Amino acid sequence: MRARQGTSQWRVAVDLGGTWARVIAAREDGRQRRFTGPSPGPRGLPTLLRRLCRGWRLSRRRVQSLVVASRGVWTAAERRSLAGRVGALARQVEIISDVEAAYFGALGEREGIVLLAGTGSMALARNARGRWARAGGLGPLLGDEGSAFWIGREWLKSIGTGPGFSGTRRILASADPIPRIAALAPGVLRRARAGYRPARRIVAESQEALARLLVASARELGLRPPIRVSWAGSVLDEGRFRAGVWRAARRQGLRIEPLPPRQSALTAVANMATRLGSRAR
C-alpha cells in the first residue's frame, strides 16, 4: 500500500525488555521522536503507544511500520495477540521477543549464542538455518540460575538469621522483592573481587551456572566450534565476571569465540522497522 503523495512516513520501534520501555519513531528524513519510561508490559503497551502517537501526532496513515520487541511473547499465539492489540496504530506490524532483539543487536543474523544475565538469565542460540534454541529463562521461581536475582538470593541465604536478617526480612516483605534482591548482586561482586570467601563462592557458582546455559543451547542445535558468543544484561557488563563465565564454559568443553555486542537491542529493532517499511512500499 503506497502512502499518499506528500505524507511523511514514520517507522516506530519498541524495546519492551527489562523494566524500561524504549520507543523510537523515525521519519524518512531523519527526524525522530523518543520515549523512555517504566515498562507497562505487553498488556499496557497499547495504551502507552496510543498516548505517544497522540502526542506525536502520528496517525495510522503516517506510521508505515511498527516493530515491537517484548518479553512474554515467545509463542506464535502470544505474538499474534499483541499484534492484534497494536495493529490499529500502523499499517505494517511485526512482533518479536525481547531476547531475539538482544540476539540481533549482538550478533545480527549470524550463527551463535547470546547469553543474557540481568535480573533473570537465559541463553538464546541460533544456527545458520535460522532455527532457535533457548536454555533457562524460566523465571525466579523455576530457574534464573546465575542471574542478578540468583546472586542476591544466595547472598541473603549466606547471611542466614545473623545480624543482617532484619534487612532480609524487610526485602522479603516488600511489594517488589525480586528487583530488590537482584539489586544486591553488584555488592556481592565487589565483595568477591575483594576476596571475601562467601561472595567468591557465590560468584563462581553463578559463572558455572551461566556456562551451563551456553553448553545446553549449543548442544541442542549442534553448533560447530568455535561458537560465537555475545552477551546482554547488567551482570555481564562486568568484565571480570564475564571472563569467568567464558573460562567456565571452556572447562565444560565448549570452544567459544566471545564477541562484543554490535549494537543495542533497540537499534536492531529500529533497523527491522526500517526494513519492514521499505518492503511495504
C-alpha positions in Angstrom: 0.0 0.0 0.0 1.6 3.2 -1.2 1.4 6.3 1.1 -0.4 9.4 -0.2 1.8 11.9 -2.0 3.4 14.3 0.4 2.7 12.3 3.5 5.7 12.0 5.9 6.2 8.3 6.7 7.3 7.1 10.2 8.8 3.9 11.4 8.2 3.1 15.1 10.4 0.7 17.2 9.7 -0.5 20.7 12.0 -2.3 23.1 9.9 -3.7 26.0 12.6 -5.9 27.6 13.5 -5.4 31.2 12.0 -2.8 33.5 12.0 0.1 30.9 10.1 0.8 27.7 12.1 2.5 25.0 10.4 3.8 21.9 11.8 5.5 18.8 9.7 7.0 16.0 11.9 7.9 13.0 10.9 9.7 9.8 12.4 9.1 6.4 14.2 12.5 6.5 15.9 11.6 9.8 13.6 13.4 12.2 13.0 11.4 15.4 10.8 11.2 18.5 12.0 9.2 21.5 10.5 8.0 24.8 12.0 6.1 27.8 9.9 5.2 30.8 8.9 2.4 33.1 7.7 -0.6 31.1 3.9 -1.1 31.1 4.5 -4.7 30.0 2.7 -6.2 27.0 -0.7 -5.6 28.5 -0.1 -1.9 28.9 1.8 -1.3 25.7 -1.3 -0.4 23.5 -2.3 2.3 25.9 1.3 3.7 26.0 1.6 3.7 22.2 -1.8 5.4 21.7 -0.7 8.1 24.1 2.6 8.6 22.4 1.1 8.6 18.9 -1.4 11.3 20.0 1.3 13.4 21.5 3.5 13.0 18.4 0.5 13.4 16.0 1.1 10.1 14.3 -2.0 8.6 12.8 -2.0 5.1 11.3 -1.8 6.6 7.9 1.5 8.2 8.8 3.1 5.1 10.5 4.4 2.9 7.8 5.7 0.2 10.2 5.8 -0.8 13.9 8.1 -3.4 15.3 7.8 -4.4 19.0 10.3 -6.5 20.9 8.7 -7.6 24.1 9.1 -10.0 27.0 6.3 -12.6 27.3 5.7 -13.1 23.6 7.7 -16.2 22.7 5.0 -18.3 21.1 3.2 -17.5 17.8 -0.1 -17.2 19.6 1.4 -14.6 22.0 2.8 -12.6 19.1 -0.5 -12.6 17.2 -2.3 -11.5 20.4 -0.1 -8.5 20.9 0.0 -7.7 17.1 -3.8 -7.6 17.2 -3.9 -5.1 20.1 -1.5 -2.7 18.4 -2.5 -3.3 14.8 -4.6 -0.1 14.6 -1.5 2.0 15.1 0.5 1.2 12.0 0.0 -0.3 8.5 2.6 -3.0 9.0 3.3 -4.6 12.4 5.8 -7.2 13.5 6.3 -8.6 17.0 9.4 -10.4 18.3 10.6 -11.4 21.7 13.0 -9.1 23.6 15.6 -11.9 23.7 15.5 -12.1 19.9 16.1 -8.4 19.7 19.1 -8.8 22.1 20.4 -11.5 19.8 20.0 -9.5 16.6 21.6 -6.5 18.3 24.6 -8.5 19.5 25.2 -10.9 16.6 23.0 -9.9 13.7 21.8 -12.9 11.8 25.0 -14.9 12.3 25.0 -18.3 14.0 25.9 -18.2 17.6 24.6 -17.7 21.2 23.7 -14.6 23.2 23.9 -15.1 26.9 21.6 -12.8 28.9 22.1 -12.2 32.6 20.3 -9.3 34.3 17.5 -9.8 36.8 16.9 -13.2 35.1 19.1 -15.4 32.9 18.9 -17.4 29.7 20.9 -18.3 26.6 19.5 -18.0 23.1 21.2 -19.8 20.3 20.6 -19.6 16.5 22.0 -21.8 13.8 22.8 -20.9 10.2 19.3 -22.0 9.0 17.7 -19.6 11.5 16.5 -22.2 14.0 16.3 -21.0 17.6 17.1 -22.9 20.9 16.9 -21.5 24.3 18.1 -22.6 27.7 17.0 -21.1 31.0 14.6 -18.1 31.1 12.2 -19.9 33.4 11.9 -17.0 35.9 12.8 -16.7 39.6 10.5 -19.5 40.8 11.8 -22.2 38.5 15.2 -21.0 37.3 17.3 -17.9 36.5 20.4 -19.6 37.8 23.4 -17.3 37.7 21.3 -14.1 37.3 21.4 -11.0 39.5 18.4 -12.3 41.4 20.1 -15.7 41.9 23.3 -14.0 43.2 21.3 -11.7 45.6 19.2 -14.6 46.8 22.3 -16.8 47.5 23.8 -13.8 49.4 20.8 -13.5 51.6 20.9 -17.2 52.3 24.5 -17.0 53.3 23.6 -14.2 55.8 21.1 -16.6 57.4 19.5 -15.3 60.6 22.5 -13.3 61.8 22.8 -9.5 62.4 21.7 -8.7 58.8 18.5 -10.7 59.0 16.3 -7.7 59.8 17.3 -6.2 56.4 16.5 -9.5 54.7 13.0 -9.5 56.3 12.3 -6.0 55.0 13.2 -7.0 51.5 11.1 -10.2 51.6 8.1 -8.3 52.9 8.3 -5.5 50.3 6.0 -5.2 47.4 8.8 -5.9 44.8 11.2 -8.3 46.4 12.6 -9.7 43.1 14.2 -6.5 41.8 15.4 -5.6 45.3 17.1 -8.9 45.7 18.6 -8.6 42.2 20.0 -5.1 43.2 22.2 -6.8 45.8 24.3 -8.5 43.0 26.8 -5.6 42.4 27.7 -5.6 46.1 28.3 -9.3 46.0 30.6 -9.0 43.0 32.5 -6.2 44.8 33.0 -8.4 47.9 34.1 -11.3 45.6 36.8 -9.0 44.0 37.9 -8.0 47.5 38.5 -11.7 48.3 35.6 -12.3 50.7 35.2 -16.1 50.5 31.4 -16.5 50.7 30.9 -13.9 47.9 33.6 -15.6 45.8 31.8 -18.9 46.2 28.5 -17.4 45.0 30.1 -15.7 42.1 31.9 -18.9 41.0 28.7 -20.9 41.2 26.9 -18.2 39.2 29.6 -18.3 36.4 29.3 -22.1 36.2 25.5 -21.9 36.0 25.6 -19.4 33.2 28.2 -21.5 31.4 25.8 -24.5 31.6 23.2 -22.4 29.7 25.7 -21.9 26.9 26.5 -25.6 26.7 22.9 -26.6 26.7 21.8 -24.3 23.9 24.9 -25.1 21.8 24.3 -28.8 22.1 20.6 -28.6 21.2 21.4 -27.0 17.9 24.7 -28.9 17.3 26.6 -25.6 16.8 30.1 -26.1 15.4 33.1 -24.7 17.4 34.4 -22.2 17.8 31.0 -20.8 18.7 30.3 -17.1 18.5 29.1 -15.9 21.9 27.9 -12.4 22.9 26.1 -11.0 25.8 23.5 -8.7 27.3 22.4 -7.7 30.8 23.8 -5.9 33.8 25.6 -8.9 35.3 27.6 -9.5 32.2 28.6 -5.8 31.8 31.3 -6.5 34.5 34.3 -7.6 32.5 36.0 -9.8 35.2 32.8 -11.6 35.9 32.2 -12.2 32.2 35.7 -13.5 31.7 35.0 -16.0 34.5 31.9 -17.2 32.6 34.0 -17.8 29.4 36.5 -19.8 31.4 33.8 -21.9 33.0 32.3 -22.6 29.5 35.7 -23.8 28.3 36.1 -26.0 31.3 32.8 -27.6 30.4 34.1 -28.4 27.0 32.7 -25.6 24.9 35.1 -23.8 22.4 33.8 -20.3 22.2 34.7 -17.0 20.5 33.4 -14.1 22.7 32.3 -11.1 20.6 31.2 -7.7 22.0 27.6 -6.8 21.1 27.4 -5.0 17.8 24.6 -2.7 18.8 21.7 -2.3 21.2 18.5 -4.3 21.0 16.6 -1.0 20.3 18.8 -0.2 17.4 18.3 -3.7 16.0 14.5 -3.2 16.3 14.7 0.2 14.7 16.6 -1.3 11.7 13.9 -4.0 11.5 11.2 -1.3 11.4 13.0 0.4 8.5 13.3 -2.8 6.5 9.7 -3.7 7.1 8.6 -0.2 6.0 10.7 -0.4 2.9 9.3 -3.8 1.9 5.7 -2.4 2.3 6.1 0.4 -0.2 
